[in-house]
Amino acid sequence: MIIRNAHVFRDGRFQDLDVEYDGNGIRRLGPGLTGGPAIDAAGRYLYAGFIDCHIHGAFGHSFCKGNYGNYAQASEHDLRDLLAQLPRYGVTSCMPTICGTTADQRLAAGMLRHIRRDVVGCDPFQLHYEGPYLSPRQLNALATTPWMRRDPSIQDTLDMCDGDLSDVALISIAPELPGAIEWIRWCTAQGVKTEIGYTQADSATVRAAADAGLTQTTHFYNGFRPMHHRLNGPQTACLLDDRISCQMTLDNFHVASDWVQIAIRLKGLKRIYGLTDMVALSGLPEGEHEIAGYGKVRIDGERITSFDGTILGANIVFNQMMRCARDRVGLSMEQVGSIFTENPADCLSIADRGRIEPGRRSDLVIMDRDYRVLTTIIKGQVYYQA
């Protein structure tokens, strides 16, 4: 199959190319390709299928049952339903972000590995553990949740991953915790990337963590001790250290637009990548909700907050987050394309998808100028058609 007449996002810019693909991957790129049936994109925009590297759940489903007490379901049926819906928003791959007790995390990992064998829809191809190695001083309302506050240890990490690190992409860490630097060094040696988050570390500790192999942040700015001009804190260290790439929530609420621009200017565009941070509560009606095991939660448009105002996640799907990045943060379409398509693959060393180039998976998304998803293609097959 050939896609013609599309503005193809590749290498940070839109190019007028044809893209040939089949079920095994992208085969050729170039103008005027011939040799088979074709899809006419009619001047729309073609992106590599989106990778959401930070998503806890959505639409009442959670990747790990411990996240929201008895509200969020995490049965195999629920997870399959969630993964089936995500391609409507252009997401063809995700890194399920799982929090909970060691037993909950181990159960979630096993379930996702089983589903992955015959998944229909978004591919949960790698795992992301946000916690439990977080600073209780930075957790705010979440500090009452014991499973968010464990000190790092090799055995605990092996237990929560069921002894298998081969598909674990990211684990978050507050590097000031006891044993954290040694743990980061061990994770790096296992091929697992570590990300700093929910931290009050000073800049020297952040640099020591980067020396040990830490390369990422968890939703940068959020979960970090606020900046102050008399403190060399974690945010300034992350901004100044070229070894660290930054996840960012670009809705102009989690992070205000000027702070996004500061990060881009200091880090360079290639070290910034986007995410949704959607949670099981995403998609609930507006108003207050009593969530078993969590208390009162408020849904106010695109904002999900706890009773004390703590941000609990985004109520924005992936393509809407791209629109926010352009229309609210003020990024160009080229910047948005980089941050949400190629940069996640590059920053997280993903080599088989996330870019439109020969040999990568034939996961593709056709959108209009306002980021409405028109067609989602997964492994060469049209999965969703608006």
C-alpha positions as CSV (number, residue, x, y, z in Angstrom):
1,M,0.0,0.0,0.0
2,I,1.1,3.5,-0.8
3,I,0.0,6.7,0.9
4,R,0.1,9.6,-1.5
5,N,-0.4,13.4,-1.3
6,A,0.5,13.7,2.4
7,H,2.6,16.2,4.3
8,V,4.9,13.5,5.8
9,F,6.5,14.4,9.2
10,R,10.0,13.2,9.1
11,D,13.3,14.4,10.6
12,G,11.7,17.4,12.2
13,R,9.8,18.8,9.2
14,F,7.0,18.1,6.8
15,Q,8.0,16.6,3.5
16,D,6.0,15.9,0.4
17,L,6.7,12.2,0.0
18,D,4.8,9.0,-0.8
19,V,5.1,6.2,1.8
20,E,4.9,2.6,0.8
21,Y,4.3,0.0,3.5
22,D,3.0,-3.5,4.2
23,G,2.2,-5.6,7.2
24,N,5.9,-6.1,7.9
25,G,6.9,-2.5,8.0
26,I,7.6,0.7,6.0
27,R,9.3,-0.2,2.8
28,R,10.0,2.9,0.7
29,L,9.8,6.7,0.8
30,G,10.0,9.1,-2.1
31,P,8.0,11.2,-4.5
32,G,5.8,9.5,-7.1
33,L,6.0,6.0,-5.9
34,T,4.2,3.4,-8.0
35,G,3.4,-0.3,-7.9
36,G,0.3,-0.9,-5.9
37,P,-3.0,0.3,-4.3
38,A,-2.9,3.7,-2.7
39,I,-4.5,5.9,-0.1
40,D,-5.0,9.5,-1.1
41,A,-4.3,11.7,2.0
42,A,-5.6,14.7,0.0
43,G,-3.0,17.1,1.5
44,R,-3.5,15.9,5.1
45,Y,-0.6,15.3,7.6
46,L,1.0,11.9,8.0
47,Y,2.8,11.0,11.3
48,A,4.4,7.9,12.7
49,G,1.9,6.2,15.1
50,F,2.1,7.9,18.5
51,I,3.8,6.3,21.5
52,D,2.3,7.4,24.8
53,C,5.2,6.8,27.2
54,H,3.3,7.8,30.4
55,I,-0.3,6.7,30.7
56,H,-1.9,5.0,33.7
57,G,-5.3,4.3,32.1
58,A,-8.4,6.0,30.9
59,F,-12.2,5.6,30.5
60,G,-12.6,3.9,33.9
61,H,-9.8,1.4,33.3
62,S,-6.4,1.3,34.9
63,F,-3.3,-0.6,34.0
64,C,-2.8,-1.5,37.6
65,K,-5.7,-2.1,40.0
66,G,-3.9,-0.4,42.9
67,N,-4.0,3.0,41.4
68,Y,-7.5,4.1,42.3
69,G,-8.8,1.7,44.9
70,N,-11.9,-0.2,43.8
71,Y,-12.9,2.3,41.1
72,A,-10.4,1.5,38.4
73,Q,-10.7,-2.0,36.9
74,A,-7.6,-3.9,35.8
75,S,-9.0,-7.2,34.5
76,E,-7.7,-8.5,31.2
77,H,-11.1,-7.6,29.6
78,D,-10.8,-4.0,30.8
79,L,-7.2,-3.6,29.6
80,R,-8.1,-4.9,26.2
81,D,-11.0,-2.5,26.0
82,L,-8.7,0.4,26.9
83,L,-6.1,-0.6,24.3
84,A,-8.7,-1.0,21.7
85,Q,-9.9,2.6,22.2
86,L,-6.5,4.4,22.1
87,P,-6.0,4.3,18.3
88,R,-9.0,6.6,17.9
89,Y,-6.6,9.3,19.2
90,G,-3.6,8.2,17.1
91,V,-1.9,6.1,19.9
92,T,-0.6,2.9,18.4
93,S,1.9,2.0,21.1
94,C,2.1,2.8,24.8
95,M,4.2,2.2,27.9
96,P,1.6,1.3,30.5
97,T,2.5,3.3,33.7
98,I,1.8,1.1,36.7
99,C,1.8,2.1,40.4
100,G,0.7,0.1,43.4
101,T,1.9,-2.5,45.8
102,T,4.6,-4.9,44.7
103,A,1.9,-7.6,44.2
104,D,-0.3,-5.2,42.2
105,Q,2.7,-4.2,40.0
106,R,3.7,-7.8,39.4
107,L,0.1,-8.8,38.5
108,A,-0.2,-5.9,36.1
109,A,3.1,-6.8,34.4
110,G,2.0,-10.4,33.9
111,M,-1.4,-9.4,32.5
112,L,0.1,-7.0,30.1
113,R,2.7,-9.5,28.9
114,H,-0.1,-12.0,28.2
115,I,-2.3,-9.4,26.4
116,R,0.6,-8.3,24.3
117,R,0.8,-11.7,22.5
118,D,-2.5,-11.1,20.6
119,V,-3.4,-7.5,21.3
120,V,-5.9,-5.8,19.1
121,G,-5.3,-2.0,19.0
122,C,-2.6,-0.1,20.8
123,D,0.5,-2.2,21.6
124,P,1.6,-2.1,25.3
125,F,5.1,-2.9,24.2
126,Q,7.1,-1.7,27.2
127,L,6.4,-1.1,30.9
128,H,6.8,2.1,32.9
129,Y,6.9,2.1,36.7
130,E,6.2,5.4,38.2
131,G,7.1,4.7,41.8
132,P,7.4,3.4,44.4
133,Y,10.8,5.0,44.9
134,L,9.5,8.6,45.5
135,S,10.1,11.2,48.1
136,P,7.3,11.4,50.7
137,R,8.2,15.1,51.2
138,Q,7.2,15.8,47.6
139,L,4.2,13.5,47.2
140,N,1.7,15.9,49.0
141,A,-1.7,14.2,49.1
142,L,-0.2,11.0,47.7
143,A,2.1,10.7,50.8
144,T,-0.6,8.8,52.6
145,T,-0.3,6.0,50.1
146,P,2.4,3.6,51.5
147,W,3.1,1.9,48.2
148,M,4.4,5.2,46.8
149,R,7.1,5.5,49.4
150,R,9.5,2.5,49.4
151,D,13.3,2.9,49.4
152,P,14.9,1.4,46.2
153,S,16.3,-2.1,46.3
154,I,17.3,-4.6,43.7
155,Q,15.2,-7.4,45.2
156,D,12.1,-5.2,45.4
157,T,12.5,-4.1,41.8
158,L,12.9,-7.7,40.6
159,D,9.8,-8.6,42.7
160,M,7.6,-5.9,41.1
161,C,8.7,-6.9,37.6
162,D,8.3,-10.6,38.3
163,G,12.0,-11.1,37.8
164,D,11.9,-10.0,34.2
165,L,13.4,-6.6,33.2
166,S,13.5,-7.3,29.5
167,D,10.5,-5.2,28.6
168,V,10.8,-2.6,31.4
169,A,11.5,0.8,29.8
170,L,11.4,3.3,32.7
171,I,11.4,3.3,36.5
172,S,11.1,6.6,38.4
173,I,13.3,7.5,41.4
174,A,13.9,10.3,43.8
175,P,17.8,10.1,43.8
176,E,18.1,11.4,47.4
177,L,16.6,8.2,48.8
178,P,19.0,5.8,50.6
179,G,20.8,3.6,48.1
180,A,19.3,5.4,45.1
181,I,22.6,6.1,43.3
182,E,23.8,2.5,43.5
183,W,20.3,1.3,42.4
184,I,20.4,3.6,39.3
185,R,23.8,2.2,38.4
186,W,22.4,-1.3,38.7
187,C,19.3,-0.5,36.6
188,T,21.4,1.1,33.9
189,A,23.6,-2.0,33.7
190,Q,20.4,-4.1,33.2
191,G,19.4,-1.9,30.2
192,V,16.5,-0.1,32.1
193,K,16.3,3.7,31.9
194,T,15.7,5.6,35.1
195,E,13.9,8.9,35.4
196,I,14.0,11.4,38.2
197,G,10.6,12.4,39.7
198,Y,8.8,13.4,42.9
199,T,12.1,14.7,44.3
200,Q,13.6,17.3,46.5
201,A,17.2,16.4,45.6
202,D,19.8,19.1,45.3
203,S,21.6,19.6,42.0
204,A,24.7,17.7,43.1
205,T,22.6,14.6,43.8
206,V,20.9,14.9,40.4
207,R,24.3,15.1,38.7
208,A,25.5,12.1,40.7
209,A,22.4,10.2,39.5
210,A,23.3,11.2,35.9
211,D,26.8,10.0,36.4
212,A,25.3,6.7,37.5
213,G,23.2,6.5,34.3
214,L,19.9,8.4,34.9
215,T,18.7,10.0,31.6
216,Q,15.1,11.0,31.9
217,T,12.6,13.0,34.0
218,T,9.1,12.1,35.0
219,H,6.7,14.8,33.7
220,F,9.2,17.6,34.1
221,Y,8.5,20.4,36.6
222,N,5.6,18.5,38.1
223,G,6.5,16.5,41.1
224,F,9.8,18.5,41.6
225,R,10.6,20.9,44.4
226,P,9.8,24.3,43.1
227,M,12.7,26.4,41.8
228,H,14.1,29.2,44.0
229,H,16.9,31.5,43.2
230,R,18.8,30.6,46.4
231,L,18.6,26.9,45.9
232,N,20.5,24.6,43.4
233,G,17.6,22.2,43.1
234,P,16.5,19.3,40.9
235,Q,14.9,21.4,38.2
236,T,17.9,23.6,37.5
237,A,20.1,20.5,37.4
238,C,17.9,18.8,34.9
239,L,17.7,21.9,32.7
240,L,21.5,22.3,32.7
241,D,22.6,18.6,32.3
242,D,22.6,17.6,28.6
243,R,22.5,13.9,29.6
244,I,18.9,14.2,30.9
245,S,15.8,14.3,28.6
246,C,12.5,15.7,29.8
247,Q,9.0,14.4,29.5
248,M,6.5,17.3,29.6
249,T,2.7,17.7,29.8
250,L,2.1,20.4,27.3
251,D,-1.4,21.6,28.0
252,N,-0.5,25.0,29.5
253,F,-2.0,23.9,32.8
254,H,0.5,21.3,34.2
255,V,3.3,23.5,32.9
256,A,2.8,27.2,31.8
257,S,3.9,28.2,28.4
258,D,6.9,30.3,29.3
259,W,8.3,27.4,31.4
260,V,8.0,25.1,28.4
261,Q,9.9,27.7,26.3
262,I,12.6,27.9,28.9
263,A,13.0,24.1,28.9
264,I,13.2,24.0,25.1
265,R,15.7,26.8,25.0
266,L,18.0,25.3,27.6
267,K,17.6,21.6,26.7
268,G,17.2,21.9,23.0
269,L,14.0,20.6,21.3
270,K,15.4,17.1,20.8
271,R,15.5,16.5,24.5
272,I,11.8,17.3,25.2
273,Y,9.1,14.7,24.6
274,G,5.3,14.7,25.2
275,L,2.9,12.4,27.0
276,T,-0.7,12.4,28.3
277,D,-0.4,11.1,31.9
278,M,-4.0,10.0,31.5
279,V,-5.4,8.1,34.4
280,A,-8.5,5.9,35.0
281,L,-10.4,9.0,35.9
282,S,-9.9,10.5,32.5
283,G,-13.3,10.6,30.8
284,L,-15.4,11.0,33.9
285,P,-18.2,13.6,33.9
286,E,-17.4,17.0,35.3
287,G,-17.9,17.6,39.0
288,E,-16.9,15.9,42.3
289,H,-16.6,12.2,42.6
290,E,-16.0,10.0,45.6
291,I,-13.4,7.4,44.6
292,A,-13.1,4.3,46.8
293,G,-9.7,4.3,48.4
294,Y,-8.9,7.8,47.2
295,G,-11.5,10.2,48.5
296,K,-12.9,13.2,46.7
297,V,-11.7,13.9,43.2
298,R,-12.8,16.9,41.1
299,I,-13.0,16.8,37.3
300,D,-13.0,20.4,35.9
301,G,-12.8,20.3,32.2
302,E,-9.3,19.0,31.3
303,R,-8.1,19.0,35.0
304,I,-8.2,16.2,37.5
305,T,-7.4,17.2,41.0
306,S,-7.6,15.7,44.5
307,F,-9.5,17.4,47.4
308,D,-6.5,19.6,48.2
309,G,-5.8,20.7,44.6
310,T,-3.0,18.2,43.9
311,I,-3.0,17.4,40.1
312,L,-3.8,13.7,39.6
313,G,-3.4,13.6,35.8
314,A,-4.7,14.9,32.5
315,N,-8.2,14.6,31.1
316,I,-6.9,15.1,27.6
317,V,-6.3,12.4,24.9
318,F,-3.1,12.3,22.9
319,N,-4.2,14.3,19.8
320,Q,-5.9,16.9,21.9
321,M,-2.6,17.3,23.9
322,M,-0.9,18.0,20.6
323,R,-3.4,20.7,19.8
324,C,-2.9,22.3,23.2
325,A,0.8,22.3,22.6
326,R,0.3,24.4,19.5
327,D,-2.6,26.6,20.4
328,R,-2.0,27.2,24.1
329,V,1.7,26.8,24.5
330,G,2.5,28.4,21.2
331,L,4.7,25.8,19.6
332,S,4.9,25.4,15.8
333,M,3.5,22.4,14.1
334,E,7.1,21.2,13.4
335,Q,7.9,21.5,17.1
336,V,4.8,19.6,18.0
337,G,5.5,16.9,15.5
338,S,9.0,16.4,16.9
339,I,8.0,16.4,20.6
340,F,5.1,14.0,20.2
341,T,6.3,11.6,17.5
342,E,10.1,11.4,16.9
343,N,11.4,12.6,20.2
344,P,9.8,9.9,22.3
345,A,11.4,7.2,20.1
346,D,14.8,9.0,20.1
347,C,15.0,9.9,23.8
348,L,13.9,6.4,24.9
349,S,16.1,4.5,22.3
350,I,13.1,2.9,20.5
351,A,14.4,1.6,17.2
352,D,11.5,-0.3,15.7
353,R,8.7,2.4,15.6
354,G,8.1,6.1,16.2
355,R,9.6,7.3,13.0
356,I,8.6,7.1,9.3
357,E,11.6,5.4,7.8
358,P,12.2,2.1,6.0
359,G,12.3,-0.9,8.4
360,R,10.2,0.6,11.2
361,R,6.7,-0.7,12.0
362,S,4.0,0.4,9.7
363,D,2.1,2.3,12.4
364,L,0.9,5.5,10.8
365,V,-1.6,8.3,11.5
366,I,-3.3,10.7,9.1
367,M,-4.6,13.9,10.7
368,D,-6.0,17.2,9.5
369,R,-4.4,20.5,10.5
370,D,-6.4,20.7,13.7
371,Y,-5.0,17.3,14.9
372,R,-8.2,15.4,14.3
373,V,-7.4,11.7,13.7
374,L,-8.7,10.6,10.3
375,T,-7.0,7.2,9.8
376,T,-4.9,5.1,12.2
377,I,-2.9,2.2,10.6
378,I,-1.4,-0.5,12.8
379,K,1.1,-3.0,11.4
380,G,-0.1,-2.1,7.9
381,Q,-3.8,-2.5,8.5
382,V,-6.4,0.3,8.8
383,Y,-7.5,0.0,12.4
384,Y,-9.6,3.3,12.8
385,Q,-11.3,5.4,10.2
386,A,-13.1,8.6,11.2
